[in-house]
Amino acid sequence: PGQGVSVSGPHSLGVSLALVPPQNFGAPSFDDKKLEVVAVFGSIQMAVSRVINLQHHRIAQCRVVKITIRGDEGVPVQVDGEAWIQPPGVIKIQHKNRAQM
């Protein structure tokens, strides 16, 4: 079972992110303004994937992601290195623009 999800642009997890396009997903691209939703099976998987080329379990490829947190307790969330406990509610993520680095 997965421990979480990662929502990102196609290359923001580093060049070692291997997203092999299965039949119902397109190849990742900077220009399509789509977000990649990937299953996370633990912190070790995420750390190792930055060093070696691991294939990830792709859940979705979309322009908008809506995550609903239900229950009485919050869940750990991290955005750009900043972590916090997010209380129950709705998180909406969508591509706005990009910056050349």
A tleap script that builds the chain and sets N, CA, C and O, in Angstrom:
source leaprc.protein.ff14SB
mol = sequence {
  NPRO GLY GLN GLY VAL SER VAL SER GLY PRO
  HIE SER LEU GLY VAL SER LEU ALA LEU VAL
  PRO PRO GLN ASN PHE GLY ALA PRO SER PHE
  ASP ASP LYS LYS LEU GLU VAL VAL ALA VAL
  PHE GLY SER ILE GLN MET ALA VAL SER ARG
  VAL ILE ASN LEU GLN HIE HIE ARG ILE ALA
  GLN CYS ARG VAL VAL LYS ILE THR ILE ARG
  GLY ASP GLU GLY VAL PRO VAL GLN VAL ASP
  GLY GLU ALA TRP ILE GLN PRO PRO GLY VAL
  ILE LYS ILE GLN HIE LYS ASN ARG ALA GLN
  CMET
}
set mol.1.N position { 0.831 -1.204 0.000 }
set mol.1.CA position { 0.000 0.000 0.000 }
set mol.1.C position { 0.864 1.251 0.000 }
set mol.1.O position { 1.933 1.285 0.608 }
set mol.2.N position { 0.389 2.266 -0.684 }
set mol.2.CA position { 1.112 3.528 -0.735 }
set mol.2.C position { 1.014 4.284 0.576 }
set mol.2.O position { 0.070 4.099 1.344 }
set mol.3.N position { 1.996 5.135 0.822 }
set mol.3.CA position { 1.999 5.956 2.027 }
set mol.3.C position { 1.612 7.389 1.726 }
set mol.3.O position { 1.397 8.180 2.645 }
set mol.4.N position { 1.520 7.732 0.458 }
set mol.4.CA position { 1.168 9.096 0.099 }
set mol.4.C position { 1.179 9.289 -1.393 }
set mol.4.O position { 1.331 8.339 -2.161 }
set mol.5.N position { 1.015 10.548 -1.800 }
set mol.5.CA position { 1.066 10.902 -3.212 }
set mol.5.C position { 1.988 12.087 -3.402 }
set mol.5.O position { 2.179 12.900 -2.498 }
set mol.6.N position { 2.553 12.169 -4.586 }
set mol.6.CA position { 3.362 13.307 -4.989 }
set mol.6.C position { 2.687 13.947 -6.185 }
set mol.6.O position { 2.385 13.270 -7.168 }
set mol.7.N position { 2.447 15.256 -6.108 }
set mol.7.CA position { 1.874 16.004 -7.224 }
set mol.7.C position { 2.940 16.983 -7.672 }
set mol.7.O position { 3.405 17.807 -6.884 }
set mol.8.N position { 3.328 16.898 -8.935 }
set mol.8.CA position { 4.417 17.755 -9.400 }
set mol.8.C position { 4.346 17.954 -10.899 }
set mol.8.O position { 3.573 17.306 -11.605 }
set mol.9.N position { 5.181 18.875 -11.360 }
set mol.9.CA position { 5.397 19.006 -12.793 }
set mol.9.C position { 6.177 17.793 -13.243 }
set mol.9.O position { 6.681 17.052 -12.400 }
set mol.10.N position { 6.297 17.561 -14.536 }
set mol.10.CA position { 6.886 16.319 -15.031 }
set mol.10.C position { 8.342 16.108 -14.647 }
set mol.10.O position { 8.793 14.963 -14.600 }
set mol.11.N position { 9.081 17.149 -14.377 }
set mol.11.CA position { 10.502 16.974 -14.106 }
set mol.11.C position { 10.934 17.578 -12.773 }
set mol.11.O position { 12.132 17.725 -12.534 }
set mol.12.N position { 10.006 17.928 -11.912 }
set mol.12.CA position { 10.396 18.611 -10.685 }
set mol.12.C position { 10.933 17.679 -9.615 }
set mol.12.O position { 11.492 18.157 -8.629 }
set mol.13.N position { 10.787 16.365 -9.767 }
set mol.13.CA position { 11.390 15.440 -8.809 }
set mol.13.C position { 12.821 15.106 -9.201 }
set mol.13.O position { 13.458 14.270 -8.560 }
set mol.14.N position { 13.324 15.736 -10.225 }
set mol.14.CA position { 14.698 15.504 -10.652 }
set mol.14.C position { 14.751 14.733 -11.960 }
set mol.14.O position { 13.757 14.149 -12.391 }
set mol.15.N position { 15.910 14.739 -12.578 }
set mol.15.CA position { 16.050 14.075 -13.865 }
set mol.15.C position { 15.924 12.572 -13.740 }
set mol.15.O position { 15.719 11.893 -14.747 }
set mol.16.N position { 16.041 12.025 -12.531 }
set mol.16.CA position { 15.958 10.574 -12.376 }
set mol.16.C position { 14.525 10.073 -12.306 }
set mol.16.O position { 14.310 8.866 -12.200 }
set mol.17.N position { 13.534 10.962 -12.362 }
set mol.17.CA position { 12.142 10.526 -12.318 }
set mol.17.C position { 11.796 9.847 -13.632 }
set mol.17.O position { 11.758 10.492 -14.680 }
set mol.18.N position { 11.547 8.564 -13.579 }
set mol.18.CA position { 11.245 7.802 -14.792 }
set mol.18.C position { 9.752 7.558 -14.863 }
set mol.18.O position { 9.231 6.681 -14.174 }
set mol.19.N position { 9.067 8.317 -15.679 }
set mol.19.CA position { 7.636 8.133 -15.878 }
set mol.19.C position { 7.432 7.537 -17.261 }
set mol.19.O position { 7.354 8.255 -18.258 }
set mol.20.N position { 7.349 6.245 -17.306 }
set mol.20.CA position { 7.141 5.561 -18.573 }
set mol.20.C position { 5.678 5.722 -18.945 }
set mol.20.O position { 4.807 5.316 -18.176 }
set mol.21.N position { 5.381 6.307 -20.109 }
set mol.21.CA position { 3.984 6.541 -20.454 }
set mol.21.C position { 3.242 5.248 -20.787 }
set mol.21.O position { 3.460 4.674 -21.854 }
set mol.22.N position { 2.359 4.776 -19.881 }
set mol.22.CA position { 1.533 3.631 -20.236 }
set mol.22.C position { 0.490 4.036 -21.274 }
set mol.22.O position { 0.483 5.182 -21.725 }
set mol.23.N position { -0.374 3.129 -21.651 }
set mol.23.CA position { -1.308 3.363 -22.743 }
set mol.23.C position { -2.183 4.599 -22.547 }
set mol.23.O position { -2.479 5.295 -23.518 }
set mol.24.N position { -2.599 4.885 -21.329 }
set mol.24.CA position { -3.544 5.984 -21.130 }
set mol.24.C position { -2.895 7.283 -20.645 }
set mol.24.O position { -3.614 8.215 -20.282 }
set mol.25.N position { -1.570 7.376 -20.627 }
set mol.25.CA position { -0.873 8.607 -20.237 }
set mol.25.C position { 0.041 9.048 -21.364 }
set mol.25.O position { 0.621 8.223 -22.070 }
set mol.26.N position { 0.160 10.355 -21.523 }
set mol.26.CA position { 1.106 10.881 -22.490 }
set mol.26.C position { 2.489 10.982 -21.864 }
set mol.26.O position { 2.641 10.878 -20.647 }
set mol.27.N position { 3.476 11.182 -22.693 }
set mol.27.CA position { 4.833 11.381 -22.195 }
set mol.27.C position { 4.895 12.709 -21.434 }
set mol.27.O position { 4.284 13.687 -21.866 }
set mol.28.N position { 5.627 12.767 -20.300 }
set mol.28.CA position { 5.744 14.017 -19.556 }
set mol.28.C position { 6.372 15.116 -20.416 }
set mol.28.O position { 7.301 14.858 -21.182 }
set mol.29.N position { 5.861 16.334 -20.283 }
set mol.29.CA position { 6.363 17.448 -21.072 }
set mol.29.C position { 6.260 18.738 -20.264 }
set mol.29.O position { 5.307 18.925 -19.508 }
set mol.30.N position { 7.229 19.617 -20.422 }
set mol.30.CA position { 7.174 20.919 -19.755 }
set mol.30.C position { 6.049 21.778 -20.317 }
set mol.30.O position { 5.506 22.627 -19.610 }
set mol.31.N position { 5.698 21.566 -21.570 }
set mol.31.CA position { 4.791 22.474 -22.258 }
set mol.31.C position { 3.307 22.100 -22.187 }
set mol.31.O position { 2.460 22.884 -22.616 }
set mol.32.N position { 2.978 20.924 -21.656 }
set mol.32.CA position { 1.573 20.511 -21.669 }
set mol.32.C position { 0.760 21.039 -20.480 }
set mol.32.O position { -0.458 20.866 -20.440 }
set mol.33.N position { 1.418 21.672 -19.528 }
set mol.33.CA position { 0.776 22.231 -18.336 }
set mol.33.C position { 0.009 21.177 -17.535 }
set mol.33.O position { -0.991 21.482 -16.885 }
set mol.34.N position { 0.489 19.940 -17.593 }
set mol.34.CA position { -0.142 18.867 -16.835 }
set mol.34.C position { 0.685 18.528 -15.602 }
set mol.34.O position { 1.912 18.625 -15.605 }
set mol.35.N position { -0.013 18.131 -14.560 }
set mol.35.CA position { 0.620 17.698 -13.326 }
set mol.35.C position { 0.710 16.183 -13.326 }
set mol.35.O position { -0.170 15.504 -13.856 }
set mol.36.N position { 1.765 15.657 -12.737 }
set mol.36.CA position { 1.936 14.216 -12.595 }
set mol.36.C position { 1.572 13.850 -11.157 }
set mol.36.O position { 2.084 14.452 -10.214 }
set mol.37.N position { 0.692 12.869 -10.990 }
set mol.37.CA position { 0.312 12.378 -9.671 }
set mol.37.C position { 0.894 10.981 -9.545 }
set mol.37.O position { 0.545 10.077 -10.304 }
set mol.38.N position { 1.791 10.814 -8.569 }
set mol.38.CA position { 2.577 9.595 -8.436 }
set mol.38.C position { 2.414 9.034 -7.026 }
set mol.38.O position { 2.413 9.792 -6.056 }
set mol.39.N position { 2.277 7.707 -6.903 }
set mol.39.CA position { 2.187 7.061 -5.592 }
set mol.39.C position { 3.553 7.083 -4.922 }
set mol.39.O position { 4.577 6.879 -5.574 }
set mol.40.N position { 3.560 7.329 -3.623 }
set mol.40.CA position { 4.776 7.306 -2.814 }
set mol.40.C position { 4.655 6.138 -1.847 }
set mol.40.O position { 3.688 6.045 -1.091 }
set mol.41.N position { 5.643 5.246 -1.875 }
set mol.41.CA position { 5.603 4.055 -1.037 }
set mol.41.C position { 6.522 4.176 0.171 }
set mol.41.O position { 6.709 3.205 0.904 }
set mol.42.N position { 7.094 5.351 0.387 }
set mol.42.CA position { 7.931 5.577 1.557 }
set mol.42.C position { 9.030 6.581 1.269 }
set mol.42.O position { 9.342 6.870 0.114 }
set mol.43.N position { 9.608 7.105 2.335 }
set mol.43.CA position { 10.655 8.122 2.184 }
set mol.43.C position { 11.921 7.547 1.567 }
set mol.43.O position { 12.654 8.266 0.888 }
set mol.44.N position { 12.186 6.284 1.787 }
set mol.44.CA position { 13.381 5.672 1.195 }
set mol.44.C position { 13.242 5.631 -0.321 }
set mol.44.O position { 14.205 5.904 -1.037 }
set mol.45.N position { 12.055 5.292 -0.819 }
set mol.45.CA position { 11.824 5.281 -2.269 }
set mol.45.C position { 12.099 6.655 -2.853 }
set mol.45.O position { 12.761 6.764 -3.885 }
set mol.46.N position { 11.601 7.712 -2.209 }
set mol.46.CA position { 11.801 9.066 -2.725 }
set mol.46.C position { 13.279 9.444 -2.709 }
set mol.46.O position { 13.765 10.062 -3.657 }
set mol.47.N position { 13.999 9.085 -1.651 }
set mol.47.CA position { 15.420 9.415 -1.559 }
set mol.47.C position { 16.225 8.652 -2.613 }
set mol.47.O position { 17.071 9.235 -3.290 }
set mol.48.N position { 15.967 7.363 -2.750 }
set mol.48.CA position { 16.711 6.544 -3.711 }
set mol.48.C position { 16.420 6.989 -5.138 }
set mol.48.O position { 17.304 6.926 -5.992 }
set mol.49.N position { 15.189 7.439 -5.413 }
set mol.49.CA position { 14.834 7.830 -6.776 }
set mol.49.C position { 15.610 9.050 -7.247 }
set mol.49.O position { 15.695 9.302 -8.449 }
set mol.50.N position { 16.176 9.809 -6.321 }
set mol.50.CA position { 16.994 10.953 -6.716 }
set mol.50.C position { 18.409 10.527 -7.124 }
set mol.50.O position { 19.129 11.289 -7.770 }
set mol.51.N position { 18.801 9.306 -6.744 }
set mol.51.CA position { 20.147 8.828 -7.025 }
set mol.51.C position { 20.162 7.876 -8.218 }
set mol.51.O position { 21.032 7.973 -9.083 }
set mol.52.N position { 19.198 6.955 -8.263 }
set mol.52.CA position { 19.140 6.016 -9.376 }
set mol.52.C position { 17.811 6.181 -10.110 }
set mol.52.O position { 16.863 6.756 -9.576 }
set mol.53.N position { 17.755 5.688 -11.293 }
set mol.53.CA position { 16.581 5.859 -12.148 }
set mol.53.C position { 15.519 4.808 -11.804 }
set mol.53.O position { 15.548 3.696 -12.333 }
set mol.54.N position { 14.591 5.159 -10.926 }
set mol.54.CA position { 13.495 4.265 -10.552 }
set mol.54.C position { 12.238 4.630 -11.326 }
set mol.54.O position { 11.975 5.805 -11.582 }
set mol.55.N position { 11.470 3.625 -11.695 }
set mol.55.CA position { 10.162 3.900 -12.277 }
set mol.55.C position { 9.167 4.095 -11.137 }
set mol.55.O position { 9.215 3.383 -10.134 }
set mol.56.N position { 8.275 5.052 -11.295 }
set mol.56.CA position { 7.286 5.366 -10.277 }
set mol.56.C position { 5.908 4.901 -10.722 }
set mol.56.O position { 5.637 4.774 -11.916 }
set mol.57.N position { 5.042 4.650 -9.748 }
set mol.57.CA position { 3.674 4.234 -10.054 }
set mol.57.C position { 2.828 5.473 -10.286 }
set mol.57.O position { 2.493 6.200 -9.351 }
set mol.58.N position { 2.494 5.697 -11.522 }
set mol.58.CA position { 1.719 6.867 -11.912 }
set mol.58.C position { 0.243 6.631 -11.635 }
set mol.58.O position { -0.309 5.600 -12.019 }
set mol.59.N position { -0.397 7.588 -10.967 }
set mol.59.CA position { -1.819 7.496 -10.669 }
set mol.59.C position { -2.621 8.290 -11.689 }
set mol.59.O position { -3.650 7.822 -12.174 }
set mol.60.N position { -2.151 9.494 -12.015 }
set mol.60.CA position { -2.900 10.350 -12.932 }
set mol.60.C position { -1.975 11.371 -13.567 }
set mol.60.O position { -0.863 11.623 -13.104 }
set mol.61.N position { -2.483 11.948 -14.651 }
set mol.61.CA position { -1.846 13.063 -15.336 }
set mol.61.C position { -2.987 14.040 -15.618 }
set mol.61.O position { -3.905 13.714 -16.371 }
set mol.62.N position { -2.938 15.232 -15.022 }
set mol.62.CA position { -4.093 16.119 -15.110 }
set mol.62.C position { -3.681 17.584 -15.012 }
set mol.62.O position { -2.526 17.896 -14.724 }
set mol.63.N position { -4.617 18.458 -15.249 }
set mol.63.CA position { -4.363 19.901 -15.147 }
set mol.63.C position { -4.741 20.451 -13.772 }
set mol.63.O position { -4.187 21.459 -13.335 }
set mol.64.N position { -5.673 19.802 -13.097 }
set mol.64.CA position { -6.106 20.228 -11.758 }
set mol.64.C position { -6.212 18.992 -10.872 }
set mol.64.O position { -6.750 17.965 -11.286 }
set mol.65.N position { -5.692 19.102 -9.644 }
set mol.65.CA position { -5.795 18.031 -8.663 }
set mol.65.C position { -6.568 18.577 -7.467 }
set mol.65.O position { -6.266 19.659 -6.965 }
set mol.66.N position { -7.558 17.828 -7.019 }
set mol.66.CA position { -8.329 18.202 -5.841 }
set mol.66.C position { -8.190 17.068 -4.826 }
set mol.66.O position { -8.585 15.932 -5.088 }
set mol.67.N position { -7.628 17.393 -3.672 }
set mol.67.CA position { -7.420 16.415 -2.604 }
set mol.67.C position { -8.326 16.796 -1.444 }
set mol.67.O position { -8.252 17.913 -0.931 }
set mol.68.N position { -9.177 15.868 -1.035 }
set mol.68.CA position { -10.074 16.110 0.095 }
set mol.68.C position { -9.563 15.327 1.296 }
set mol.68.O position { -9.418 14.106 1.243 }
set mol.69.N position { -9.292 16.049 2.381 }
set mol.69.CA position { -8.835 15.426 3.620 }
set mol.69.C position { -10.043 15.316 4.537 }
set mol.69.O position { -10.631 16.321 4.935 }
set mol.70.N position { -10.402 14.088 4.864 }
set mol.70.CA position { -11.571 13.854 5.709 }
set mol.70.C position { -11.137 13.346 7.071 }
set mol.70.O position { -9.987 12.955 7.270 }
set mol.71.N position { -12.071 13.360 7.997 }
set mol.71.CA position { -11.787 12.846 9.327 }
set mol.71.C position { -11.577 13.972 10.311 }
set mol.71.O position { -11.860 15.135 10.026 }
set mol.72.N position { -11.076 13.607 11.473 }
set mol.72.CA position { -10.884 14.579 12.549 }
set mol.72.C position { -9.448 15.052 12.689 }
set mol.72.O position { -9.186 16.055 13.354 }
set mol.73.N position { -8.504 14.332 12.064 }
set mol.73.CA position { -7.092 14.675 12.220 }
set mol.73.C position { -6.513 15.175 10.903 }
set mol.73.O position { -6.977 14.814 9.821 }
set mol.74.N position { -5.496 16.008 11.020 }
set mol.74.CA position { -4.799 16.492 9.852 }
set mol.74.C position { -3.817 15.462 9.327 }
set mol.74.O position { -3.592 14.425 9.950 }
set mol.75.N position { -3.236 15.759 8.177 }
set mol.75.CA position { -2.242 14.873 7.562 }
set mol.75.C position { -0.970 15.682 7.278 }
set mol.75.O position { -1.045 16.888 7.040 }
set mol.76.N position { 0.192 15.025 7.302 }
set mol.76.CA position { 1.432 15.727 6.970 }
set mol.76.C position { 1.454 16.124 5.497 }
set mol.76.O position { 1.122 15.321 4.625 }
set mol.77.N position { 1.845 17.361 5.228 }
set mol.77.CA position { 1.934 17.900 3.872 }
set mol.77.C position { 3.273 18.603 3.739 }
set mol.77.O position { 3.769 19.192 4.700 }
set mol.78.N position { 3.857 18.543 2.550 }
set mol.78.CA position { 5.099 19.270 2.296 }
set mol.78.C position { 5.016 19.916 0.931 }
set mol.78.O position { 4.684 19.255 -0.054 }
set mol.79.N position { 5.316 21.206 0.863 }
set mol.79.CA position { 5.353 21.952 -0.393 }
set mol.79.C position { 6.653 22.733 -0.437 }
set mol.79.O position { 6.936 23.526 0.462 }
set mol.80.N position { 7.437 22.515 -1.468 }
set mol.80.CA position { 8.718 23.203 -1.644 }
set mol.80.C position { 9.583 23.155 -0.389 }
set mol.80.O position { 10.225 24.144 -0.034 }
set mol.81.N position { 9.599 22.015 0.277 }
set mol.81.CA position { 10.448 21.841 1.446 }
set mol.81.C position { 9.839 22.289 2.760 }
set mol.81.O position { 10.394 22.008 3.822 }
set mol.82.N position { 8.718 22.974 2.711 }
set mol.82.CA position { 8.041 23.423 3.936 }
set mol.82.C position { 6.997 22.393 4.341 }
set mol.82.O position { 6.101 22.078 3.559 }
set mol.83.N position { 7.105 21.869 5.550 }
set mol.83.CA position { 6.179 20.831 6.016 }
set mol.83.C position { 5.272 21.383 7.112 }
set mol.83.O position { 5.666 22.263 7.878 }
set mol.84.N position { 4.052 20.853 7.173 }
set mol.84.CA position { 3.095 21.204 8.212 }
set mol.84.C position { 2.031 20.119 8.295 }
set mol.84.O position { 1.981 19.224 7.452 }
set mol.85.N position { 1.192 20.199 9.299 }
set mol.85.CA position { 0.040 19.312 9.414 }
set mol.85.C position { -1.157 20.066 8.853 }
set mol.85.O position { -1.556 21.104 9.381 }
set mol.86.N position { -1.724 19.532 7.780 }
set mol.86.CA position { -2.869 20.161 7.117 }
set mol.86.C position { -4.155 19.636 7.753 }
set mol.86.O position { -4.392 18.428 7.749 }
set mol.87.N position { -4.983 20.520 8.297 }
set mol.87.CA position { -6.254 20.064 8.880 }
set mol.87.C position { -7.216 19.586 7.784 }
set mol.87.O position { -7.007 19.879 6.607 }
set mol.88.N position { -8.262 18.857 8.165 }
set mol.88.CA position { -9.236 18.394 7.178 }
set mol.88.C position { -9.768 19.555 6.333 }
set mol.88.O position { -9.941 20.674 6.817 }
set mol.89.N position { -10.016 19.261 5.080 }
set mol.89.CA position { -10.488 20.272 4.138 }
set mol.89.C position { -10.153 19.856 2.722 }
set mol.89.O position { -9.940 18.675 2.449 }
set mol.90.N position { -10.104 20.828 1.817 }
set mol.90.CA position { -9.846 20.568 0.399 }
set mol.90.C position { -8.593 21.323 -0.026 }
set mol.90.O position { -8.417 22.496 0.303 }
set mol.91.N position { -7.732 20.639 -0.757 }
set mol.91.CA position { -6.544 21.248 -1.356 }
set mol.91.C position { -6.726 21.165 -2.870 }
set mol.91.O position { -6.973 20.086 -3.410 }
set mol.92.N position { -6.605 22.300 -3.553 }
set mol.92.CA position { -6.708 22.329 -5.014 }
set mol.92.C position { -5.356 22.773 -5.572 }
set mol.92.O position { -4.813 23.808 -5.185 }
set mol.93.N position { -4.832 21.967 -6.485 }
set mol.93.CA position { -3.526 22.253 -7.087 }
set mol.93.C position { -3.730 22.343 -8.592 }
set mol.93.O position { -4.324 21.457 -9.205 }
set mol.94.N position { -3.225 23.436 -9.183 }
set mol.94.CA position { -3.291 23.549 -10.634 }
set mol.94.C position { -2.070 24.288 -11.150 }
set mol.94.O position { -1.460 25.088 -10.440 }
set mol.95.N position { -1.728 24.008 -12.389 }
set mol.95.CA position { -0.582 24.646 -13.029 }
set mol.95.C position { -0.953 26.094 -13.352 }
set mol.95.O position { -1.996 26.350 -13.954 }
set mol.96.N position { -0.104 27.036 -12.953 }
set mol.96.CA position { -0.364 28.445 -13.251 }
set mol.96.C position { 0.583 28.967 -14.326 }
set mol.96.O position { 0.142 29.480 -15.354 }
set mol.97.N position { 1.864 28.836 -14.087 }
set mol.97.CA position { 2.870 29.275 -15.053 }
set mol.97.C position { 4.170 28.593 -14.711 }
set mol.97.O position { 4.202 27.740 -13.824 }
set mol.98.N position { 5.233 28.940 -15.383 }
set mol.98.CA position { 6.517 28.304 -15.115 }
set mol.98.C position { 7.621 29.331 -15.211 }
set mol.98.O position { 7.463 30.399 -15.802 }
set mol.99.N position { 8.748 28.977 -14.610 }
set mol.99.CA position { 9.919 29.832 -14.645 }
set mol.99.C position { 11.093 29.045 -15.219 }
set mol.99.O position { 11.321 27.901 -14.824 }
set mol.100.N position { 11.830 29.635 -16.133 }
set mol.100.CA position { 13.018 29.017 -16.661 }
set mol.100.C position { 14.134 29.165 -15.643 }
set mol.100.O position { 14.353 30.258 -15.120 }
set mol.101.N position { 14.833 28.096 -15.360 }
set mol.101.CA position { 15.932 28.129 -14.386 }
set mol.101.C position { 17.248 27.961 -15.108 }
set mol.101.O position { 18.303 27.960 -14.474 }
savepdb mol mol.pdb
quit
